[in-house]
Every structure is written in structure tokens, then in C-alpha cells.
Amino acid sequence: MAMKNKALCHRPPLEEIRNGTLIPTKKSAAVNFKLTKQVKTFKQEDAERNVAEKVIWQAEMPISIDVTMKEENLCQAFSEVLNNMDDIDVGNPQMCSDYVNDIYTYLKQLEVQQSVRPYYLQGMEVNERMRFILIDWLMQVHSKFQLLTETLYMTVAIIDRFLQVHPVPRNKLQLVGVASLYVASKYEEMYYPEIADLVYITDKTYSKAEIREMERTILEKLSFDLGRPLPIHFLRRASRCCHAEVKQHSLAKYFMELSLLDYDMVHYQPSIIAAAALCLTQKVLNWSSWNASLQHYTGYTEENLLPVMQHMAKNVVKINNNVTQLVYVKNKYSSRKLYHISTIPHLDSPVLLCLAAPLVSDL
């Protein structure tokens, strides 16, 4: 019996675990997930216990209220059904449906606590153009290492939060960038890049010791607070709310990644960036509308999102008119893997031009 339990608890050694993949070493190591009769009995007992408790609760319930109301109507009185909103999390344990509202309330508190102030580079040696070049280069490094989407957003967040409290000379800006990528990779990735690889991609401009020292400085200045929410966290929930398809979700991601390069948008909170990207996607593709359900789950009305959408439209118009030579994001999203989303004709639509007009009147 002990040998049988040992076989059931077997798992592959650590080195055989990959990102998102579990590879058993032998066919005999496969775990049998069939329920035993004892478990089924427990589940039946739990169901019977719940029925019994429900009967007791109904018997003890005060009847001073209108007794003609049905139980289901009482439940609806305290639900969102009366507001014609779908509960997008109910019945899905992977979405932590019991806690999801508290989680997102907490994330919105965090994004305020760990905010970035507008135009924080004023008076510093590093300027807006240098930041633009650094982040465009880091996007290429991020793709080269095949890192997670979260790692890219977190890298940029760390750079902005660090630079606003600790100015650096221009010859140390790239060092801040690779050290921020190193910290973000350790936080988000299962397998983060070796520090020797970071030395290599900087053409040995900085040593391992310098990268480690900058890593310590960043963590010290940020007080090890690395839990700032990311736009992609909010976008996934909003996309689920409006039943967005893959191409629609990808277009919203394209708008968000362009916003990482935009110094004028550093102070916008991640939640409003995600909501604006999805709302702009709806307008560009002439798909759906910003309804009450989206307002409820994102916390923003379409009027709240207008200034952010104008900046996103400005970024698209500029890159389509070759105002900037750094077009890595556009090339990235023109690939087949991302559905050629940056080349769709909708991105030349009058909707975008109209939104961008107040910010790019010279084009």
C-alpha cells in the first residue's frame, strides 16, 4: 500500500519542468486522477449536509417581510442581475471568483500608491528622447529572450518609478534598463536570463558587478515594492467582460505597447490604459460599444477614457506617417503570430485621425 501511494505522488525532477509544461519521465509516472468511491461518498455527504442546512436556515428565517416574495427574487435583489450585467467570474475557480472583486479593488489601490508623476524627467540629464530609445531597444531584447508580456510592462514600470526618485547620468541609462529587465525577469519568469547574457547584449559596456550594483540600488530606492499592477492584468479581465476575440485583444495590446514608448502617458494608471485600449479597439473596428457592464468592471466611462484614447490614436498616426524611425513595435505586431494586426486598414480610419487631431495637428 505504501509503494502504491509513493507511485501516485511521483513528480518529475525539477530540471524537467518547463514554462507551462509538465513532462513525465516515464509512462508509469502518470498520476491517476480518478475519484475513489470514498471521495464520492464524501461529496454525497456534503451535498446532503448542504441541503439539510438550507432547510434549517429557511425554517429559522424571519417572516416579517413580504412572504409572497420567492426565494429567488430575494437573491436577485442583492445581485447584479437587476442591472443587466453578466457575472463574468461566477463558477470559475481559476478566476478566484470568490475574491476577484477584492483583488481588483486592491490592485487599484496599489496603482495609486506606486504611481508615476507626469513629466518626471524635467530638469534631469536624461530626456524624453533617450527614454524612447531605451525602451524601444529593451523591447527588442525582450523579444530576443522570449520573455513574458508581464516582464516587459514591469521593466518599463520599474524604470519610470526608479528614475523619478533617483536621477542618473545619460551614460548610466542603459545600465538602469538592463538592471530593470533583470529584476522584472526574476519577478515574473520561471527561467530568467543569465547576467552574462545581459553583459553581452550591452556589448560589454557594463560588467556583471555593475549590473548587480544597479539592481541593489533599484530595489533599495523602490523599497522592494514590485507589485505594481500592469495594464495587461486589467485588459484580460475587460476583454473577457466583452467577449473579445483574439484579434481584438491583440489590437488592444498593440495600442498599449505603443503607449509604453510615449513619455506623455507615463502618469496614466495601468487600469485606465487597459480600458482606453479596449475602448479604442471597439471604435476602430466598429465592434460593440462601451456598455454599462464594461463601465462596471473597469470603473471608467467613455468620457473618462477620451484623453487616453487621444494619446493612443496620436501614437498610431505618428508611426503610420513615419514620424519616428523606431518602429519595432509596429514590425512586431505585423507578424503572422500576432495576426498582422499593425497593418490592418482600420488603423487609417477617420476615427483614429479625428481622435488624434488635437495632438498631431501638424500632420
Salt bridges, closest charged atoms under 4 A:
ASP46 OD1 - ARG49 NH1 2.66
GLU80 OE2 - HIS296 NE2 2.87
ASP89 OD2 - ARG237 NH1 2.76
ASP89 OD1 - ARG240 NH2 3.17
GLU125 OE2 - ARG170 NE 3.46
GLU150 OE2 - ARG236 NH1 2.61
ASP160 OD1 - ARG131 NE 2.94
GLU210 OE2 - LYS172 NZ 3.73
GLU213 OE1 - ARG216 NH2 2.70
GLU215 OE2 - LYS186 NZ 2.88
GLU257 OE1 - LYS332 NZ 3.10
ASP262 OD2 - HIS311 ND1 3.96
ASP262 OD2 - LYS314 NZ 2.83
ASP264 OD2 - LYS314 NZ 3.41
GLU302 OE2 - LYS283 NZ 2.51
